[in-house]
Amino acid sequence: MKVNILDIGSGNVSSIQFWLENSNIGSQVVNEPNGINSDLLILPGVGSAGSYMKRLKDGRFDQAILEHLDKGGRLLGICLGFQIMSNWSEEDGGVKGLGIISGRVERLPHNMSHNSWEAINFNRTKLLGQSLNNKMNYSRKRILNGRVFYNHEYGFVNDDKEAFTVPVSKQLEQYSGFLVKDNIIGIQFHPEKSQRTGAELISMII
């Protein structure tokens, strides 16, 4: 599988590359819209929604991402890269997202900063309703059961009833920690910092 990592100067690209390399998955970093040529495009992201979307639009990456999906490519958004897939984020006074997944991004309750490990558990058979399931070569592992690391202040509220989603935690169950809709994957936690569970996750979905 050919994997591209989008680099717009606002993401932990090297950490994502290292995470993939540890799972024996090669990747290529792209920093131009016409450089996107892969089965899977990864959108890493740190920072704020406003500056991230501005960089995407100024570089015409927003249209390139949509074209990648239209051609049947797969998309993986991590942390802020997941949040900008929404219709709207209330960060930075309100920011229009890519509108790839029906949903919105809200400030976490009580202005909290969620910086912690949380349990995650799901059976990959739950993904059978997504076209992604028929396109990817899964490992034999069926159940992901471990802990993942979160570091965020905003959460993704999913409005797409057809999407498969795993909540962030019991206390933050209204927010998606992991989401799959057809050929789109969104991850709110940091898989590259989630040690064994992060490695198991990438082997299950690629």
Long-range contacts (C-beta under 8 A, 24 or more apart in sequence): 1-25, 1-39, 1-40, 1-137, 1-206, 2-28, 2-37, 2-38, 2-39, 2-40, 3-27, 3-28, 3-38, 3-39, 3-40, 3-41, 3-42, 3-206, 4-28, 4-29, 4-30, 4-35, 4-36, 4-37, 4-38, 4-40, 4-41, 4-42, 5-29, 5-30, 5-41, 5-42, 5-44, 6-30, 6-31, 6-36, 6-41, 6-42, 6-43, 6-44, 6-61, 6-65, 6-81, 7-31, 8-52, 8-55, 8-56, 8-59, 8-61, 9-55, 10-45, 10-46, 10-47, 10-51, 10-52, 10-55, 10-80, 11-43, 11-44, 11-45, 11-46, 11-80, 11-81, 12-44, 12-46, 12-192, 13-44, 15-44, 15-192, 15-193, 16-42, 16-44, 16-78, 16-192, 18-192, 19-191, 19-192, 19-198, 19-199, 19-202, 20-202, 22-199, 23-199, 23-202, 23-203, 23-206, 25-202, 25-206, 32-59, 33-59, 33-60, 33-61, 33-63, 33-64, 34-64, 36-64, 36-65, 36-68, 38-68, 38-73, 39-73, 39-74, 40-73, 40-74, 40-75, 40-76, 40-206, 41-65, 41-68, 41-73, 41-74, 41-75, 41-76, 42-76, 42-77, 42-78, 42-81, 43-75, 43-76, 43-77, 43-78, 43-81, 43-82, 43-84, 43-85, 44-78, 44-79, 44-81, 45-77, 45-78, 45-79, 45-80, 45-81, 45-82, 45-83, 45-84, 46-79, 46-80, 47-80, 48-80, 48-91, 48-92, 49-80, 49-83, 49-84, 49-89, 49-91, 49-92, 49-95, 49-97, 49-105, 49-154, 50-91, 50-92, 50-93, 50-95, 51-92, 52-80, 52-84, 53-84, 53-95, 53-96, 53-97, 56-84, 56-98, 62-98, 65-98, 65-100, 66-98, 66-100, 69-100, 69-183, 69-184, 72-183, 73-183, 74-132, 74-135, 74-136, 74-183, 74-184, 74-185, 75-100, 75-183, 75-184, 75-185, 76-185, 76-186, 76-187, 76-205, 77-184, 77-185, 77-186, 77-187, 78-187, 78-190, 78-191, 78-192, 79-151, 79-152, 79-187, 79-188, 79-189, 79-190, 82-156, 82-179, 82-186, 82-187, 82-188, 83-154, 83-156, 83-188, 85-184, 85-186, 86-156, 89-154, 90-154, 91-154, 100-184, 101-158, 101-160, 101-163, 101-179, 101-181, 101-184, 101-186, 102-158, 102-159, 102-160, 103-156, 103-157, 103-158, 103-159, 103-160, 103-176, 104-156, 104-157, 104-159, 105-154, 105-155, 105-156, 105-157, 106-154, 106-155, 106-157, 106-175, 107-153, 107-154, 108-152, 108-153, 108-154, 108-155, 108-172, 108-175, 109-172, 111-153, 112-153, 113-152, 113-153, 114-150, 114-151, 114-152, 114-153, 114-155, 114-168, 114-172, 115-150, 115-151, 116-149, 116-150, 117-147, 117-148, 117-149, 117-150, 118-147, 118-148, 118-150, 118-168, 118-169, 118-177, 118-189, 119-146, 119-147, 119-169, 120-144, 120-145, 120-146, 120-147, 120-148, 120-166, 120-177, 120-178, 120-189, 120-197, 121-145, 121-146, 121-166, 122-166, 122-178, 124-204, 126-164, 127-164, 127-180, 129-162, 129-164, 130-164, 130-180, 130-181, 130-182, 130-183, 131-182, 131-183, 132-180, 132-182, 132-183, 132-184, 132-185, 132-205, 135-183, 136-205, 136-206, 137-206, 138-204, 138-205, 139-203, 139-204, 141-200, 141-203, 141-204, 144-197, 144-200, 144-201, 144-204, 146-194, 146-196, 146-197, 146-200, 147-194, 147-197, 148-177, 148-189, 148-190, 148-191, 148-194, 148-197, 148-198, 148-201, 149-189, 149-190, 149-193, 149-194, 150-177, 150-188, 150-189, 150-190, 151-190, 151-193, 152-188, 155-188, 156-186, 156-188
